[in-house]
Structures are given as structure tokens and as C-alpha cells.
């Protein structure tokens, strides 16, 4: 009888499904949503979006600035 058998495979499969379900529920709870009273996004959602946009623009500008092929010669 080895370590990998049908019983252990089924237990692992069931445990993996339970872990995935719990992780999905926690992820849904962690996402910022709309404020129910004012119907506007939460402050954390707005800040996250602005920072993501700023980071994307920063990376894009760095990528465009790396076109210097004269650095080694």
C-alpha cells in the first residue's frame, strides 16, 4: 500500500475544494465595494485605482526610457 491511493486522493481532492471555497469567500469580502448610502466607491477603492494607474504609467515611462543602446559603447 503506497502513499498515493484512492482514499488519500479523495481526501486531498475534498480538502482542496474546501480550501478553494474558503479562499474565494475571503477574497470576495476583502474587495472594496460601493458605499450603500452615497452609491460612490469607497475611499480605499478610489485610492487603489489611482495608485494602480500611477504605477502603470511609471512602468510605461521606464520602459520607453530603456531604448538607449549606447550605454555599453
Phi and psi in degrees as a GROMACS rama.xvg file:
@    title "Ramachandran Plot"
@    xaxis  label "Phi"
@    yaxis  label "Psi"
@TYPE xy
-96.1182  178.185  UNK-2
-70.6905  -40.1206  UNK-3
-90.7269  104.056  UNK-4
-138.657  178.336  UNK-5
-62.4838  -40.6792  UNK-6
-64.5343  -48.0626  UNK-7
-66.4164  -34.4288  UNK-8
-64.2339  -42.7719  UNK-9
-66.338  -41.3472  UNK-10
-63.6016  -42.0382  UNK-11
-64.832  -41.34  UNK-12
-62.5259  -44.2917  UNK-13
-66.1564  -41.8777  UNK-14
-63.8114  -41.0268  UNK-15
-63.6181  -41.0996  UNK-16
-63.0641  -41.9059  UNK-17
-65.9464  -41.173  UNK-18
-64.527  -42.5377  UNK-19
-63.421  -41.8162  UNK-20
-62.597  -44.7564  UNK-21
-64.4932  -38.5976  UNK-22
-66.6005  -38.6128  UNK-23
-64.4059  -41.1243  UNK-24
-65.4675  -41.7313  UNK-25
-65.7824  -37.9885  UNK-26
-65.8394  -40.1054  UNK-27
-63.8894  -37.1789  UNK-28
-71.6474  -26.5577  UNK-29
-83.2204  -17.1702  UNK-30
-75.13  130.148  UNK-31
-66.0911  142.621  UNK-32
-122.691  -174.241  UNK-33
-74.9463  145.218  UNK-34
-73.6303  126.406  UNK-35
-66.6496  -33.8445  UNK-36
-75.3305  -49.0872  UNK-37
-98.2968  -7.89591  UNK-38
58.9588  27.466  UNK-39
-109.765  156.214  UNK-40
-63.3845  150.069  UNK-41
-62.3554  157.008  UNK-42
-59.8317  -38.7004  UNK-43
-65.4759  -34.5999  UNK-44
-68.2873  -39.9934  UNK-45
-66.6761  -44.7071  UNK-46
-63.207  -41.3318  UNK-47
-62.4144  -42.8632  UNK-48
-65.5279  -42.1957  UNK-49
-65.0333  -43.3835  UNK-50
-66.6596  -37.1321  UNK-51
-64.9295  -41.5067  UNK-52
-64.6036  -43.6668  UNK-53
-63.4258  -41.2575  UNK-54
-64.4063  -40.4046  UNK-55
-63.6491  -42.7741  UNK-56
-65.7289  -38.3392  UNK-57
-63.564  -45.4176  UNK-58
-63.7261  -38.9509  UNK-59
-64.3367  -41.5196  UNK-60
-68.4672  -35.7117  UNK-61
-67.5121  -38.2366  UNK-62
-66.1424  -39.7409  UNK-63
-69.6458  -28.1966  UNK-64
-80.4304  -8.58985  UNK-65
-88.0544  15.9191  UNK-66
-81.8761  6.14303  UNK-67
-74.8997  112.047  UNK-68
-97.6905  -0.18086  UNK-69
-89.3227  3.32589  UNK-70
-69.2094  -27.2707  UNK-71
-102.376  5.05349  UNK-72
